[in-house]
Amino acid sequence: MKKISDLLNWVDIKDAEQLEWIKEYLQKHAAGRYFIQTNESNAEIGVYNLFNPFVESDLLLLINKMRAAWRQKNLEVNKTAKRLTRLL
């Protein structure tokens, strides 16, 4: 199995928009399954559930779905931008 870091090589840590989108995606699709969130001192803490033997394959699936959703979002944004450019 690939390392988690290899699966996340599509993430640009300098892209604030992408990081915010990932945060919202995880809150919507993975809240309570993989991460525990707390707001102590405005900190957001993610805790990986190491005790579930199925988590690794589930996490792989989640990351793949998240990457596909990000690509789809970018395709839609690019198509819209091209349409607007043609209209101008």
C-alpha positions as CSV (number, residue, x, y, z in Angstrom):
1,M,0.0,0.0,0.0
2,K,1.1,3.5,-0.8
3,K,2.1,5.9,2.0
4,I,-0.5,8.5,3.0
5,S,2.0,11.2,2.0
6,D,2.2,9.8,-1.5
7,L,-1.6,9.8,-1.8
8,L,-1.6,13.4,-0.8
9,N,1.0,14.7,-3.3
10,W,-1.8,16.5,-5.2
11,V,-2.3,18.8,-2.2
12,D,-0.6,22.2,-2.5
13,I,0.0,23.4,1.1
14,K,0.4,27.0,-0.2
15,D,-3.0,27.0,-1.7
16,A,-5.3,28.4,1.0
17,E,-8.4,27.8,-1.1
18,Q,-7.6,24.2,-1.6
19,L,-6.8,23.7,2.1
20,E,-10.1,25.3,3.1
21,W,-11.9,23.1,0.5
22,I,-10.2,20.0,2.0
23,K,-11.2,21.0,5.5
24,E,-14.8,21.4,4.5
25,Y,-14.8,18.1,2.5
26,L,-13.4,16.2,5.5
27,Q,-15.9,17.8,7.8
28,K,-18.8,16.8,5.5
29,H,-17.6,13.3,4.5
30,A,-15.4,12.1,7.3
31,A,-16.5,13.9,10.5
32,G,-16.6,11.5,13.4
33,R,-15.2,8.5,11.4
34,Y,-11.5,9.4,11.2
35,F,-11.1,12.6,13.0
36,I,-12.1,14.1,16.3
37,Q,-12.4,17.9,16.2
38,T,-12.0,20.2,19.1
39,N,-12.1,24.0,19.3
40,E,-9.8,24.4,22.4
41,S,-7.9,27.6,21.9
42,N,-9.2,27.8,18.4
43,A,-7.1,24.7,17.5
44,E,-8.4,22.1,15.2
45,I,-7.0,18.7,16.1
46,G,-7.4,15.6,13.9
47,V,-6.9,12.3,15.5
48,Y,-6.5,9.2,13.2
49,N,-8.3,6.2,14.5
50,L,-5.6,3.5,14.6
51,F,-7.7,0.9,16.3
52,N,-10.0,0.1,13.5
53,P,-8.5,-2.5,11.1
54,F,-10.6,-1.2,8.2
55,V,-9.6,2.4,8.6
56,E,-6.5,2.2,6.3
57,S,-8.5,1.0,3.3
58,D,-11.4,3.3,4.1
59,L,-9.0,6.2,4.4
60,L,-7.4,5.3,1.0
61,L,-10.9,5.4,-0.6
62,L,-11.7,8.7,1.1
63,I,-8.5,10.3,-0.2
64,N,-9.2,9.0,-3.7
65,K,-12.7,10.3,-3.6
66,M,-11.5,13.7,-2.3
67,R,-8.9,14.0,-5.0
68,A,-11.4,13.1,-7.7
69,A,-13.9,15.7,-6.3
70,W,-11.1,18.4,-6.3
71,R,-10.3,17.6,-9.9
72,Q,-13.9,17.8,-10.9
73,K,-14.3,21.1,-9.1
74,N,-11.3,22.5,-11.0
75,L,-12.6,21.2,-14.3
76,E,-16.0,22.9,-13.7
77,V,-14.3,26.2,-12.7
78,N,-12.0,26.0,-15.8
79,K,-15.0,25.3,-18.1
80,T,-16.9,28.3,-16.7
81,A,-13.9,30.5,-17.1
82,K,-13.5,29.5,-20.7
83,R,-17.2,30.2,-21.4
84,L,-16.9,33.6,-19.8
85,T,-13.8,34.4,-21.9
86,R,-15.6,33.4,-25.1
87,L,-18.5,35.7,-24.2
88,L,-16.1,38.7,-23.8
